[in-house]
Amino acid sequence: MYLEFRHLRTIRAIHEAGGLARAADMLHITQSALSHQVKGLEDQVGMELFHRRSKPMTLSPAGLKLLRLAEYILPEVAAVEEEFRAMQSGRSGRLHIAIECHACFDWLFPVLEGLRASWPEVDVDIRSRLAFDAIEALRREEVDFVISSDPVALPGVTFQPLFDYEPMFVCARGHPLADKPLIEAEDFAEEVLLHYPVERAKLDVFTGLLTQARVEPRGMRAVELTEVILMLVAAGRGVTVLPDWVLRDVRARPDYVIKHITAGGLTKRMYAAVREDDVAKPYMAHMLRLARTEPVKLQRR
């Protein structure tokens, strides 16, 4: 037996209308065409699908089985069709995110909340396990949006600038470096550097200062959470370098001293890596706008 969606729609329409004439109107076909379609379907099934002598027409046991199938399948088809229309119009889609920046969660969650309010049909997820292979995951279409401070030239991928930030030195109030007006590369040589658990090529203090100066800290310790890093700094267990937006609430705390690094200060830029074909999608454009404005609000607090 070969069934098409139109057969299921025919069964449902005749059941709802109670006769061929009204069902034909509902399906926007002639009554003759509808009768021919029903006859062909009954030939396939090998039995009658309707009791034609009843008023209104009623379904036979075989017709009832097809009606149950129609009531199960047709709503599913309609839902998929609506999803496709939403995707074509830009109302829905997928936004899976990978983050190379460990501290970005501070501003990312307000961004995603704003996106959810405007685009509730977009499937948003953070793929944390792909953080160490984020750009390749973007090229493999496993993620759609990568937050990174290290742009590279890749075919089919565009790095959209988001905002500039300043990595800043943090030490305990009684630390020997607390009274220095500025922090230089050589100041790290005798320090234990507390940092997020990422490779040094992703650490701002190395990419912006220590690698060029060929200075190596006395020791390094990877710590997962910002609050734990700050707790260890306050206890005199090391120093750290954190983005300015992370330090908005730390500035007023008496346990810490925050310093600019070098006379000009370090400046880094955060980017969103996106596939070129996705940039113009309405929800992606909105995500980029939010990601450019929300972190700046945190920097200004």
C-alpha positions as CSV (number, residue, x, y, z in Angstrom):
1,M,0.0,0.0,0.0
2,Y,1.3,3.4,-1.0
3,L,0.1,6.3,1.2
4,E,0.7,10.0,0.6
5,F,0.0,12.9,2.9
6,R,-2.9,13.9,0.6
7,H,-4.6,10.6,1.3
8,L,-4.4,11.2,5.1
9,R,-5.7,14.7,4.6
10,T,-8.6,13.3,2.6
11,I,-9.6,10.8,5.3
12,R,-9.5,13.5,7.9
13,A,-11.4,16.0,5.8
14,I,-14.3,13.6,5.0
15,H,-14.5,12.5,8.6
16,E,-14.8,16.2,9.8
17,A,-17.1,17.3,7.0
18,G,-19.4,14.2,7.0
19,G,-19.7,14.2,3.2
20,L,-17.8,14.5,-0.1
21,A,-19.1,17.9,-1.1
22,R,-18.0,19.8,2.0
23,A,-14.8,17.8,2.2
24,A,-13.9,18.8,-1.4
25,D,-14.5,22.5,-0.5
26,M,-12.2,22.1,2.5
27,L,-9.5,20.6,0.4
28,H,-10.0,23.0,-2.5
29,I,-10.6,20.3,-5.1
30,T,-13.6,19.2,-7.1
31,Q,-16.0,16.6,-5.7
32,S,-15.3,14.4,-8.7
33,A,-11.5,14.5,-8.0
34,L,-12.1,13.7,-4.4
35,S,-14.3,10.7,-5.3
36,H,-11.6,9.5,-7.7
37,Q,-9.0,9.8,-5.0
38,V,-11.1,7.9,-2.4
39,K,-11.8,5.1,-5.0
40,G,-8.1,4.8,-5.7
41,L,-7.2,4.6,-2.0
42,E,-9.9,1.9,-1.4
43,D,-8.5,-0.1,-4.3
44,Q,-5.1,0.0,-2.6
45,V,-6.5,-1.0,0.8
46,G,-8.8,-3.6,-0.7
47,M,-11.8,-2.6,1.3
48,E,-14.2,0.3,1.9
49,L,-13.1,3.2,4.0
50,F,-16.5,4.8,4.4
51,H,-20.1,3.9,4.9
52,R,-21.5,5.9,2.0
53,R,-25.2,5.2,2.7
54,S,-25.1,6.8,6.2
55,K,-25.9,10.5,6.6
56,P,-23.4,11.9,7.4
57,M,-20.8,9.6,5.9
58,T,-19.0,7.6,8.6
59,L,-15.7,5.7,8.6
60,S,-15.4,2.0,8.3
61,P,-13.1,0.1,10.7
62,A,-10.4,0.4,8.0
63,G,-11.1,4.1,7.6
64,L,-10.8,4.6,11.4
65,K,-7.3,3.1,11.4
66,L,-6.2,5.5,8.7
67,L,-7.9,8.4,10.6
68,R,-5.8,7.5,13.7
69,L,-2.7,7.5,11.5
70,A,-3.7,10.9,10.0
71,E,-4.3,12.4,13.5
72,Y,-0.8,11.2,14.5
73,I,1.2,12.1,11.4
74,L,-0.4,15.3,10.1
75,P,0.2,17.4,13.2
76,E,3.8,16.3,13.2
77,V,4.2,17.3,9.5
78,A,2.5,20.7,10.2
79,A,5.0,21.3,13.1
80,V,8.0,20.6,10.9
81,E,6.6,22.8,8.1
82,E,6.2,25.6,10.7
83,E,9.8,25.1,11.9
84,F,11.0,25.3,8.3
85,R,9.0,28.5,7.7
86,A,10.5,29.9,11.0
87,M,14.0,29.0,9.8
88,Q,13.5,30.6,6.4
89,S,12.2,33.8,8.0
90,G,15.0,33.9,10.6
91,R,12.7,33.4,13.6
92,S,14.3,30.2,14.7
93,G,17.6,28.3,14.3
94,R,20.5,27.0,16.3
95,L,23.1,29.0,18.3
96,H,25.6,26.6,20.0
97,I,28.4,28.4,21.6
98,A,32.0,27.5,22.5
99,I,34.1,29.8,24.7
100,E,37.9,30.2,24.6
101,C,37.6,32.9,27.2
102,H,37.3,31.4,30.7
103,A,36.0,34.7,32.3
104,C,33.4,35.5,29.6
105,F,30.6,33.8,31.5
106,D,30.3,37.0,33.6
107,W,28.8,38.9,30.6
108,L,27.6,36.0,28.4
109,F,24.7,35.0,30.6
110,P,23.1,38.4,30.5
111,V,23.6,38.4,26.7
112,L,21.9,35.0,26.4
113,E,19.0,36.2,28.6
114,G,18.5,39.1,26.3
115,L,18.6,36.9,23.2
116,R,16.1,34.4,24.7
117,A,13.6,37.2,25.4
118,S,13.7,38.3,21.7
119,W,14.3,34.9,20.0
120,P,12.5,32.2,22.1
121,E,12.5,29.8,19.2
122,V,16.3,29.8,18.8
123,D,18.0,26.7,20.3
124,V,20.8,28.1,22.5
125,D,23.4,25.9,24.1
126,I,27.0,26.3,25.5
127,R,29.2,23.4,24.4
128,S,31.9,23.5,27.2
129,R,33.6,20.3,26.1
130,L,34.5,21.9,22.8
131,A,36.3,24.9,24.4
132,F,39.8,23.5,23.5
133,D,38.9,22.8,19.9
134,A,36.4,25.7,19.4
135,I,37.4,27.0,16.0
136,E,37.6,23.5,14.4
137,A,34.3,22.7,16.0
138,L,32.9,25.8,14.3
139,R,34.2,24.7,10.9
140,R,32.7,21.2,11.5
141,E,29.4,22.9,12.3
142,E,29.3,21.5,15.8
143,V,29.0,25.0,17.2
144,D,27.9,28.3,15.6
145,F,29.5,31.0,17.7
146,V,33.0,31.0,19.3
147,I,34.2,33.7,21.7
148,S,37.9,34.2,21.3
149,S,40.6,36.9,21.7
150,D,42.8,35.2,19.1
151,P,41.6,35.8,15.5
152,V,43.0,33.6,12.8
153,A,42.5,33.7,9.0
154,L,40.3,30.8,8.0
155,P,38.2,30.3,4.8
156,G,34.5,30.5,5.5
157,V,35.0,32.0,9.0
158,T,34.7,35.6,10.0
159,F,36.0,37.1,13.3
160,Q,33.5,39.8,14.3
161,P,35.1,42.4,16.8
162,L,33.0,42.7,20.0
163,F,34.8,45.0,22.4
164,D,38.2,46.0,23.8
165,Y,39.3,45.3,27.3
166,E,42.2,45.7,29.6
167,P,43.9,42.8,31.4
168,M,44.9,44.0,34.8
169,F,47.3,42.9,37.5
170,V,45.9,41.9,40.9
171,C,47.8,41.2,44.1
172,A,47.1,41.2,47.9
173,R,47.1,44.5,49.8
174,G,50.3,43.7,51.6
175,H,52.2,42.3,48.6
176,P,55.6,43.9,47.7
177,L,54.3,45.0,44.3
178,A,51.2,46.7,45.8
179,D,53.0,50.1,46.0
180,K,54.5,50.1,42.5
181,P,52.7,52.6,40.2
182,L,52.9,50.2,37.2
183,I,53.6,46.5,36.7
184,E,56.3,45.5,34.2
185,A,57.2,42.2,32.7
186,E,60.2,41.7,35.0
187,D,57.9,42.0,38.0
188,F,56.4,38.5,37.2
189,A,59.8,36.8,37.4
190,E,59.6,36.2,41.2
191,E,55.9,35.5,41.3
192,V,53.5,32.6,41.3
193,L,51.0,33.3,38.5
194,L,47.4,32.1,39.2
195,H,45.5,31.6,36.0
196,Y,42.6,29.9,34.4
197,P,43.3,26.3,33.2
198,V,44.0,27.2,29.5
199,E,47.3,26.9,27.6
200,R,49.6,29.9,27.9
201,A,49.0,30.9,24.3
202,K,45.5,31.8,25.4
203,L,46.5,33.8,28.5
204,D,46.5,37.6,28.0
205,V,49.6,38.2,30.2
206,F,51.7,35.9,27.9
207,T,50.3,37.0,24.5
208,G,50.4,40.7,25.5
209,L,53.6,40.9,27.6
210,L,55.6,37.9,28.9
211,T,56.2,36.0,25.7
212,Q,57.7,39.1,23.9
213,A,59.7,40.0,27.0
214,R,60.9,36.4,27.4
215,V,60.0,36.5,31.1
216,E,58.9,33.4,32.9
217,P,57.1,33.5,36.2
218,R,58.7,31.7,39.2
219,G,55.7,29.4,39.2
220,M,52.2,28.9,37.7
221,R,49.0,27.4,39.1
222,A,45.9,26.7,37.1
223,V,42.6,27.5,39.0
224,E,39.1,26.9,37.6
225,L,37.0,29.6,39.3
226,T,37.6,33.3,39.5
227,E,36.5,33.5,43.1
228,V,39.1,30.9,44.1
229,I,41.8,32.7,42.2
230,L,40.9,35.9,44.1
231,M,40.8,34.0,47.4
232,L,44.3,32.7,46.8
233,V,45.6,36.1,45.8
234,A,44.2,37.6,49.1
235,A,45.9,34.8,51.0
236,G,49.3,35.8,49.4
237,R,49.5,32.5,47.4
238,G,50.2,34.3,44.1
239,V,49.2,37.1,41.8
240,T,46.9,37.1,38.8
241,V,45.9,39.0,35.7
242,L,42.2,39.3,35.0
243,P,40.0,41.2,32.5
244,D,38.7,44.6,33.7
245,W,35.1,43.5,33.5
246,V,35.8,40.7,36.0
247,L,37.2,43.2,38.5
248,R,34.3,45.6,38.7
249,D,33.3,44.3,42.2
250,V,36.9,43.7,43.3
251,R,38.0,47.3,43.2
252,A,36.2,48.3,46.4
253,R,37.4,45.3,48.4
254,P,40.2,46.1,50.8
255,D,42.1,42.9,50.4
256,Y,43.2,43.6,46.8
257,V,45.3,46.1,44.8
258,I,44.7,46.4,41.1
259,K,47.4,47.8,38.8
260,H,47.7,48.7,35.1
261,I,50.3,46.6,33.3
262,T,53.0,48.8,31.6
263,A,52.7,52.5,31.1
264,G,50.3,52.2,28.2
265,G,48.3,49.4,29.8
266,L,47.6,46.1,28.0
267,T,44.7,46.2,25.5
268,K,43.0,43.1,24.1
269,R,40.1,42.7,21.8
270,M,37.4,40.1,22.1
271,Y,35.9,38.5,18.9
272,A,33.1,36.3,17.9
273,A,34.0,33.7,15.3
274,V,31.0,32.9,13.1
275,R,30.6,31.1,9.8
276,E,30.3,33.7,7.0
277,D,27.0,32.2,5.8
278,D,25.5,32.8,9.3
279,V,26.4,36.4,9.9
280,A,23.3,37.8,8.2
281,K,20.8,35.6,10.1
282,P,18.6,38.0,12.2
283,Y,19.1,36.2,15.5
284,M,22.9,36.0,14.9
285,A,23.0,39.7,14.2
286,H,21.1,40.4,17.4
287,M,23.5,38.1,19.3
288,L,26.5,40.1,18.0
289,R,24.8,43.4,19.0
290,L,24.2,42.2,22.5
291,A,27.7,40.8,22.8
292,R,29.1,44.2,21.9
293,T,27.1,46.2,24.5
294,E,26.6,44.0,27.6
295,P,30.3,43.6,28.5
296,V,30.8,47.4,28.2
297,K,28.1,47.9,30.8
298,L,30.1,45.7,33.2
299,Q,33.3,47.6,32.4
300,R,31.7,50.9,33.3
301,R,30.3,49.9,36.7
